[in-house]
Amino acid sequence: QVQVVESGGGWVQPGESLRLSCAASGSIVKIHTVAWFRQIPGKQRDMVAAMSGDGDHVEYPDSVKDRFTISGDTAKNTVCLQMNSLKPEDTAVYFCAFDVEYRDAQLLIKREDNWGQGIQVTVSS
């Protein structure tokens, strides 16, 4: 059983910043990857930031590179997304995801992607 919860988000004007936070709880054995995605209604969910469980590798698409920064403490099962210089096209529902190995109710180790519920980010004048 793994639960993922995002916090933060809201409405800002172009050029402003937001910081999103996310925490996972449950019988996590190992974190392979943590990531943030965003989705506009009617479109697919796209990755905007990803980080390896050990924090050694990060990845961003060109659309957010140099503006967004993923960080966190995987030992505490938390991750953040700092979003600077926000643009109207950044408006979307943002999701965090943990690719983890966890122990299920039968004490078996499983690997799954675990998603938060999503939080709205709106950037407009």
Secondary structure as UniProt FT lines:
FT   STRAND          2..7
FT   STRAND          10..12
FT   TURN            14..15
FT   STRAND          18..26
FT   STRAND          28..39
FT   TURN            41..42
FT   STRAND          46..52
FT   TURN            53..54
FT   STRAND          58..59
FT   TURN            62..67
FT   STRAND          68..73
FT   HELIX           74..76
FT   STRAND          78..83
FT   HELIX           88..90
FT   STRAND          92..103
FT   TURN            105..106
FT   STRAND          109..115
FT   STRAND          119..123
//
